[in-house]
Amino acid sequence: KIVSEDSMKVLVERLEQACKDKSADDQTCKRYKIREDGATRGVVLLKLEREEDVQAVVERLHKFKFEETKKDKQQKKVNFEKRAKGEHDGDANVDDDVLWCRALVGEGANPKKHRVILRNLAFHATEKQIRDSIAKQVSENAFVWDVSIPIDQKTKKVRGFAFVAFITAKDAVNCVEKLNGQKIAGRVVAVDLALSKRQEKQNQVLVEQETQKKDDAVNDDNDDGGNDDDIDDDSDDTDEDESSSSSSSSSSSSSSTT
C-alpha cells in the first residue's frame, strides 16, 4: 500500500532491522544481479502476492531518502576530507541516505529493458532537470527508476547524452513519443529507445531479412515482365496481314504501358 510519511519511517526502520537480522546471501544477489543495478549495502527480500503491489512498493521506496542524523553528518565530513586528500574509502562515494529498491520478477525486474537515451543534451543539464521535464512533458505518474549521465573518463566532462530507465515499457514508449523534440535545460533533445547490443544485432538481422524479401519480390516481378515481352514478340511474328500486325502492335504497346 502507499503509506504516509510517518508510516514510511516505521517501515524503513523495520527494513533496516531486517537487513541486520537476515540479509540476502551473495548467491541470491548474484542470481538477480542486485549488485550490478546499484545495491551496495545490506539487502533484504520482500515477498508480495500481487505484481501491482510490488510496483507500488518500488515507486515508494526506491530513492527514498533517510533522515540525516548527527552521525551521518560526521561521516560525510570524514569522507569529504578523505577525498580532498586523494584517499578513497570503499564507501566514500556511496550515498548512505538513499534506499535502493527493485522488483525481482515481472516487468520491473530489469529496468535496463525499459531505457531511453536522450541525445543532444546540454552539458549543464542535471538529473533533476531531466526528471522534472519527464514529469511535465510525459506524465507525473511516469516513474523514473534511474537517470545516468555518462562522464568521459579522460576529460571528466559529461558526454552530452543520458540514459533514463523506467520500470514499465509503456512509460519508456511514452517518453520517446512526448519528450522527443522538447527542450531540457534550454536545449532540444532527441529521444529514442535505448537498445542493448543484442537487441541491436537482432534488429539488424530483421532489417536484412526484410530487405532480402523485398529484393526477391522485385526480382520475381522482373522475371514475370520478361515472359510477357516474349509472348508479345511471338504474336507479332505470326501476324501476316499488315492491318492485323498494326492492330497487334498497338495492343502490345498498351499492355506494356499498363
Residue pairs with C-beta under 8 A, 6 or more apart in sequence:
1 53
1 56
2 56
2 60
3 11
3 60
8 60
8 64
9 67
12 64
12 66
12 99
15 44
15 99
18 44
19 41
19 42
19 43
19 44
20 42
22 44
23 42
23 43
23 44
24 34
24 43
24 44
24 45
28 34
28 43
28 45
29 35
29 39
29 43
32 104
32 109
34 43
34 102
37 102
37 111
37 112
38 100
38 146
39 100
39 102
40 91
40 94
40 100
41 94
41 96
45 104
46 57
48 54
48 57
51 103
51 105
51 106
51 107
54 103
54 105
54 106
54 108
55 103
55 106
55 108
55 167
55 168
57 101
58 101
58 102
58 103
58 108
58 143
58 145
58 167
59 143
59 167
61 99
61 101
62 99
62 100
62 101
62 102
62 145
63 98
63 99
63 100
64 98
64 99
64 101
65 97
65 98
65 99
66 72
66 96
66 97
66 98
66 99
68 97
72 96
72 97
75 96
79 89
79 91
79 92
79 93
82 88
82 89
82 92
83 92
83 93
102 108
102 109
102 111
102 145
103 109
103 167
107 114
107 167
107 168
107 169
108 145
108 167
108 168
111 145
111 146
111 165
111 166
111 167
112 165
112 196
113 169
114 165
114 166
114 167
114 168
114 169
114 171
114 172
115 163
115 164
115 165
115 166
115 172
115 193
115 194
116 163
116 164
116 166
116 172
116 175
116 176
116 179
116 191
116 192
116 193
116 194
117 161
117 162
117 163
117 164
117 191
117 192
117 193
117 194
118 130
118 161
118 162
118 163
118 164
118 179
118 184
118 189
118 190
118 191
119 160
119 161
119 189
119 190
119 191
119 192
120 160
120 161
120 187
120 188
120 189
120 190
121 149
121 158
121 160
121 161
121 162
121 184
121 185
121 187
121 189
122 184
122 185
122 186
122 187
123 157
123 158
123 160
124 185
125 149
125 158
125 162
125 184
125 185
125 187
126 185
127 147
127 149
129 184
129 185
130 144
130 147
130 149
130 162
130 164
130 184
131 144
131 147
133 179
133 182
133 183
133 184
134 142
134 144
134 164
134 175
134 179
135 142
137 178
137 179
137 182
138 171
138 174
138 175
138 178
138 179
139 171
139 174
139 178
142 166
142 171
142 174
142 175
143 166
143 167
143 168
143 171
144 164
144 165
144 166
145 165
145 166
145 167
146 163
146 164
146 165
147 162
147 163
147 164
147 165
148 162
148 163
148 164
148 165
149 158
149 161
149 162
150 158
150 159
150 161
150 162
150 163
151 157
151 158
151 159
152 158
152 159
163 194
164 175
166 172
166 175
172 193
173 193
175 191
176 191
176 192
176 193
179 189
179 191
180 189
180 190
180 191
180 192
181 188
181 189
181 190
181 191
182 188
182 189
183 189
195 203
228 255
228 256
229 256
232 252
232 255
232 256
235 248
235 252
236 245
236 248
236 249
236 252
239 245
239 248
